[in-house]
Amino acid sequence: MADITIYGIKNCNTMKKAFTWFDDNGIAYDFHDYKKKGADMTVIEQAVTEHGWEKVINRKGMTWRQLPDDVKNDMDEAAALELANQKTSVIKRPLITYRGKIILGFDETQYTDTFL
């Protein structure tokens, strides 16, 4: 088992960038596919604690944009956790666990500083 777990959806372009970066740098990781395994709510809760629901929930993505306005307007931490559990595609990708911390999104500079 690797020290790094990448959570997300395999066909996401941002996920593909992350996979390529890790593979190109010879860094082992485990992949948790939301489509096959669902959300790991312990990890999502940790991400919300560390980063806030506003960063964990991808409010620029199609899943968020398709939500009714009243759902978006009434969003808070509890509602965001429930939404993430029901609609995993709304979670910022990739979400990476490493040494007890959560890293959100793809940032080549951050990855280089963190993993190399």
trRosetta pair geometry for C-beta under 8 A, 3 or more apart (Angstrom, degrees):
i j d omega theta_ij theta_ji phi_ij phi_ji
1 30 6.3 -11 -154 -52 73 135
2 5 7.0 151 81 -67 99 59
2 28 4.3 -156 -105 124 121 95
2 29 4.9 -151 108 -118 162 23
2 30 4.9 -174 39 -23 105 80
3 98 6.3 62 134 -140 91 72
3 99 6.7 21 172 -54 116 70
4 22 7.4 -163 108 -128 151 135
4 27 6.8 29 22 153 153 110
4 28 7.1 150 41 99 105 57
4 29 4.1 -56 96 -113 108 90
4 30 7.1 169 93 23 56 68
4 96 6.3 -14 -165 -169 94 106
4 97 7.2 161 -152 80 44 58
4 98 5.1 1 -106 -93 80 98
4 115 7.4 21 -80 -115 146 121
5 29 6.6 150 -103 -173 23 85
5 30 4.6 -24 -110 70 79 100
5 31 7.5 166 -161 -88 66 17
5 32 5.7 37 174 -15 111 110
5 43 8.0 -95 93 -111 130 150
5 96 6.9 162 82 -153 49 56
5 97 4.7 6 51 47 98 102
5 98 8.0 -168 27 -62 60 61
6 15 7.5 125 158 -146 124 90
6 18 6.2 157 -140 130 140 133
6 19 7.4 175 104 -78 169 74
6 22 7.4 -116 -46 -24 142 158
6 29 5.2 43 -12 156 105 137
6 30 7.3 179 23 85 68 47
6 31 5.3 -22 68 -110 96 68
6 32 7.1 -175 88 25 44 74
6 94 5.0 -26 -162 -171 97 140
6 95 7.7 133 -162 72 49 45
6 96 5.3 -19 -103 -101 65 85
7 32 4.5 -20 -105 69 75 111
7 34 6.7 73 177 -53 85 94
7 40 6.8 -114 -110 24 138 110
7 43 6.4 151 -46 123 157 151
7 91 7.5 -44 124 122 115 141
7 93 7.7 -122 104 -119 68 78
7 94 6.5 136 63 -170 52 79
7 95 4.3 -28 64 69 110 96
7 96 7.2 -166 18 -78 77 34
7 97 7.5 58 -17 -12 109 93
8 12 5.9 -92 164 34 119 139
8 14 7.9 -125 -156 90 153 94
8 15 4.5 -176 119 -98 145 124
8 18 7.8 107 16 49 157 145
8 31 7.9 -64 46 -158 82 90
8 32 7.7 99 15 77 46 71
8 33 7.5 -34 82 -119 47 47
8 34 6.4 -55 177 -8 15 109
8 91 7.7 -143 -108 94 63 107
8 93 4.0 95 -127 -139 119 111
8 94 4.5 -80 -38 -115 140 73
8 95 6.5 154 -60 20 85 73
9 12 4.7 94 75 -25 95 110
9 15 6.2 -152 70 -25 56 156
9 33 6.9 77 -120 -155 39 74
9 34 5.5 -50 -70 44 77 109
9 35 5.8 81 -127 -29 87 106
9 88 7.4 139 -61 118 105 107
9 89 6.3 21 -43 -107 149 80
9 93 6.4 -61 24 -103 83 156
10 15 6.5 -145 -141 118 18 147
10 31 7.6 63 -88 168 89 140
10 33 5.8 -8 -37 -120 99 115
10 35 7.2 -73 10 24 94 128
11 15 7.5 57 64 58 18 130
11 16 7.9 2 -162 -49 26 109
12 15 3.9 84 70 4 99 111
12 16 6.9 -165 92 -12 52 81
12 93 5.2 16 119 110 166 155
12 94 8.0 160 84 -66 135 72
13 16 5.5 -50 -150 31 35 115
13 17 6.8 39 151 -21 64 99
14 17 5.6 -47 -155 30 37 114
14 18 6.7 36 148 -16 64 103
14 93 5.4 129 84 102 121 95
14 94 6.7 -160 125 -22 97 71
14 105 7.0 -63 -180 -151 137 64
14 106 5.0 -164 -171 -1 89 126
15 18 5.6 -55 -153 37 36 111
15 19 6.3 37 152 -19 69 104
15 93 5.4 -41 -60 160 94 123
15 94 5.4 108 -108 -67 72 98
16 19 5.7 -50 -144 37 33 112
16 20 6.2 34 155 -19 64 107
17 20 5.8 -57 -149 37 28 112
17 21 6.3 30 153 -22 64 106
17 106 4.9 67 94 -165 122 164
18 21 5.7 -53 -147 33 31 112
18 22 6.4 26 158 -13 66 106
18 94 4.6 -37 0 -1 172 139
18 96 7.6 -160 -164 -61 141 124
18 106 4.9 -127 -63 -99 92 108
18 111 7.8 -178 -132 -89 77 145
19 22 6.0 -60 -149 41 29 107
19 23 6.0 25 156 -15 66 113
19 31 7.9 14 -100 -91 108 130
20 23 5.8 -59 -141 43 28 110
20 24 5.9 28 160 -20 66 111
21 24 6.0 -56 -142 38 24 110
21 25 6.3 5 161 -3 61 115
21 106 7.4 155 -2 -152 144 106
21 108 6.4 -153 -116 -112 139 82
21 111 5.7 27 149 131 144 165
22 25 6.1 -71 -146 48 25 100
22 27 4.6 -94 -157 70 78 102
22 28 8.0 158 170 -53 112 2
22 29 5.3 -27 -176 -5 156 132
22 111 7.9 -109 -68 -165 72 134
22 115 7.7 -67 -109 157 80 165
23 26 7.6 35 -179 -70 31 30
23 27 7.9 -87 -57 46 20 69
25 115 7.0 91 117 114 151 121
25 116 6.4 -94 -164 -82 137 108
27 115 5.6 11 -116 168 161 129
29 96 7.9 -55 -143 -137 134 106
32 37 5.7 -87 -168 63 80 145
32 40 6.3 -31 174 -18 157 123
33 36 4.3 43 90 25 115 106
33 37 5.8 112 68 9 64 97
34 37 6.8 -77 -115 61 21 75
34 38 6.4 20 -160 -150 60 13
34 39 6.1 18 -131 -72 100 61
34 88 3.7 -178 179 148 134 147
34 89 7.2 171 104 -63 145 53
34 91 7.1 170 -88 41 154 129
35 88 7.4 -152 -63 75 47 137
37 40 7.5 1 128 -52 116 88
38 85 7.7 25 177 -160 106 63
38 88 6.5 -165 -154 -57 46 139
39 43 7.8 -144 175 62 76 100
39 44 5.4 13 174 -37 120 138
39 84 5.6 115 -122 143 163 86
39 85 5.3 -120 52 -112 138 49
39 88 5.0 -171 -57 -102 95 104
39 91 6.8 141 -110 -38 116 149
40 43 4.2 48 95 16 109 115
40 44 6.7 159 84 -15 56 86
41 44 5.2 -51 -138 40 41 113
41 45 5.9 46 159 -23 70 102
41 81 7.1 69 -150 -172 100 100
41 84 7.8 133 -113 101 75 110
41 85 5.9 12 -90 -93 112 108
42 45 5.9 -53 -148 36 26 111
42 46 6.5 28 151 -18 61 106
43 46 5.6 -54 -150 36 32 113
43 47 6.3 36 151 -22 65 104
43 95 7.0 122 146 130 117 128
43 97 6.1 -89 -133 -59 117 129
43 102 7.3 135 -174 -99 81 117
44 47 5.5 -51 -149 34 33 114
44 48 6.4 32 153 -18 65 104
44 56 6.8 112 -160 179 75 141
44 81 6.4 132 125 -134 119 77
44 84 5.0 160 -160 127 146 146
44 85 7.3 -163 61 -64 164 73
44 91 6.8 -87 -115 -114 110 133
44 95 7.8 20 -95 159 64 169
45 48 5.7 -53 -148 36 32 110
45 49 6.4 35 151 -20 64 105
45 81 6.5 35 -88 -123 77 125
46 49 5.6 -53 -148 36 33 113
46 50 6.2 23 157 -12 67 109
46 97 8.0 52 88 -107 143 110
46 102 5.8 154 118 -41 100 129
47 50 5.9 -61 -145 43 28 105
47 51 5.7 -26 175 27 68 114
47 56 4.7 116 127 -108 114 125
47 95 5.9 -33 -96 -154 151 128
47 102 4.4 -172 -101 -173 75 166
47 104 6.9 106 -156 -72 115 109
48 51 6.9 -74 -120 59 19 76
48 52 6.7 1 -163 -172 57 10
48 53 5.0 16 -136 -75 105 70
48 56 5.2 -67 -81 0 69 156
48 77 6.1 118 173 -150 133 97
48 80 6.7 145 -114 102 131 125
48 81 6.4 -57 -31 -76 163 95
50 101 7.1 127 -132 -154 158 70
50 102 5.1 158 53 41 151 115
51 55 4.2 -98 153 74 112 131
51 56 5.7 130 82 -51 118 87
51 102 6.6 -100 -19 93 117 123
51 104 5.9 64 -107 -19 170 140
52 55 5.3 80 70 12 87 98
52 56 7.1 -168 94 -5 42 93
53 56 5.5 -64 -140 44 39 109
53 57 5.6 20 168 -5 77 111
53 75 7.3 -160 126 158 135 105
53 76 7.4 103 45 161 158 32
53 77 4.9 -170 -30 -110 135 61
53 80 3.6 109 -161 70 133 170
53 81 7.4 -88 -107 -42 120 70
54 57 6.8 -54 -131 46 19 96
54 59 7.3 -26 -161 -17 65 133
55 92 6.6 -25 153 -28 61 157
55 104 6.0 124 149 80 106 172
56 80 6.9 102 77 158 111 128
56 84 7.0 -22 136 -85 114 144
56 91 6.4 -33 166 -143 80 76
56 92 5.6 -127 -159 11 32 111
56 95 7.5 40 -142 -103 84 130
56 104 6.9 -120 -100 -105 55 139
57 64 6.8 114 160 -91 98 124
57 75 7.4 -124 73 -173 170 144
57 80 5.1 -106 -44 -148 134 110
57 83 6.8 36 -115 91 127 130
57 84 6.7 -115 -89 -68 87 100
57 90 5.6 -9 -149 149 82 101
57 91 7.0 -59 -106 -105 45 43
57 92 7.0 19 53 -31 3 88
58 61 4.2 45 120 -7 119 120
58 63 7.4 73 75 52 104 107
58 64 6.1 -146 99 -22 65 129
58 90 5.9 -163 44 -176 85 48
58 91 6.7 50 -7 122 100 12
58 92 4.7 143 -63 -84 91 60
58 93 7.2 -27 -52 5 144 76
59 64 4.8 -168 -132 176 42 164
59 72 7.9 106 -137 -144 103 110
60 64 7.0 55 29 52 17 137
61 64 5.2 97 63 12 75 100
61 65 7.0 -143 103 -4 39 93
61 89 7.1 -154 142 146 145 86
61 90 6.6 -175 70 -125 131 50
62 65 5.6 -59 -142 41 33 111
62 66 6.1 29 161 -20 68 110
62 89 7.9 -32 70 139 90 125
63 66 6.1 -63 -151 36 25 108
63 67 7.3 40 149 -38 59 95
63 87 5.5 162 -173 157 131 126
63 89 4.5 154 -54 101 147 102
63 90 4.3 -124 108 -76 134 78
64 67 5.9 -42 -162 5 38 116
64 72 7.1 90 -177 -104 83 113
64 90 5.6 114 -60 -135 80 99
67 71 4.6 -106 169 81 112 128
67 72 5.3 131 97 -51 120 94
67 83 7.9 -6 -102 -138 145 132
68 71 4.8 94 64 3 82 104
68 72 7.3 -159 95 -2 43 87
69 72 5.6 -59 -148 42 36 109
69 73 5.8 32 158 -19 72 112
70 73 5.7 -54 -137 41 30 110
70 74 6.0 15 165 -7 65 114
71 74 6.4 -68 -142 46 23 98
71 75 6.9 52 151 -61 59 88
71 79 7.6 -178 -168 176 74 131
71 83 7.7 122 171 -94 117 127
72 75 5.8 -26 -160 -22 33 118
74 79 6.5 142 117 -72 84 172
75 79 5.1 -141 -136 91 52 128
75 80 5.8 70 -172 -64 101 87
75 83 7.5 -23 -124 -14 105 149
76 79 5.2 86 45 18 65 105
76 80 6.8 -121 100 -11 28 95
77 80 5.6 -56 -144 35 27 113
77 81 6.5 28 157 -19 63 103
78 81 5.9 -53 -152 33 30 110
78 82 6.6 27 152 -14 63 107
79 82 5.7 -56 -150 39 34 111
79 83 6.1 37 151 -22 67 107
80 83 5.5 -52 -144 37 31 114
80 84 6.3 34 155 -21 64 105
81 84 5.7 -52 -146 35 30 112
81 85 6.5 30 153 -19 62 106
82 85 5.7 -56 -151 35 32 112
82 86 6.3 19 155 -10 66 111
83 86 5.9 -65 -145 44 29 103
83 87 5.8 -34 178 40 70 103
83 90 5.8 -50 144 76 106 156
84 87 7.3 -74 -115 66 18 63
84 88 6.7 52 -178 -109 59 49
84 90 6.2 -121 -97 79 57 103
84 91 5.2 75 -140 -73 100 102
85 88 7.8 0 -151 -71 13 76
87 90 4.8 56 108 -8 104 114
88 91 5.7 -35 -170 7 58 116
91 95 6.1 -48 153 -26 115 135
92 95 6.2 102 85 -68 79 94
92 104 4.9 25 112 -164 138 110
92 105 5.9 -50 168 -59 115 81
93 105 7.4 72 92 -101 31 46
94 104 7.9 -173 91 -153 48 37
94 105 7.0 128 46 -119 55 8
94 106 6.4 73 18 -61 93 83
95 102 6.4 -19 -172 -164 90 103
95 103 7.6 154 -162 79 42 51
95 104 5.9 -9 -110 -109 70 68
96 102 7.1 139 74 -160 51 51
96 103 4.2 -18 63 60 106 100
96 104 7.8 -158 23 -69 77 25
97 100 7.8 15 -173 -99 91 8
97 101 7.3 158 -152 79 55 39
97 102 6.1 -28 -97 -98 64 64
97 103 7.9 -174 -78 19 18 77
98 101 5.9 -29 71 62 71 87
98 103 6.2 7 21 -5 116 117
98 114 6.8 87 97 162 155 122
98 115 7.4 -85 -143 -85 159 92
103 110 6.8 161 -156 141 122 127
103 111 8.0 114 161 -87 154 69
103 114 6.7 54 -88 -155 149 176
106 111 7.6 -11 -158 -38 62 128
107 110 3.8 49 93 17 115 116
107 111 6.4 165 84 -17 59 84
108 111 5.6 -55 -145 37 31 113
108 112 6.3 33 156 -21 65 104
109 112 5.8 -52 -148 34 30 111
109 113 6.3 25 155 -14 64 108
110 113 5.8 -58 -146 41 30 109
110 114 5.9 18 159 -12 67 117
111 114 5.9 -65 -139 45 26 105
111 115 5.4 -21 -179 20 68 119
111 116 7.7 61 134 -12 68 98
112 115 7.1 -65 -112 51 14 81
112 116 5.1 -27 -158 25 57 127
113 116 7.6 -2 -44 45 9 87
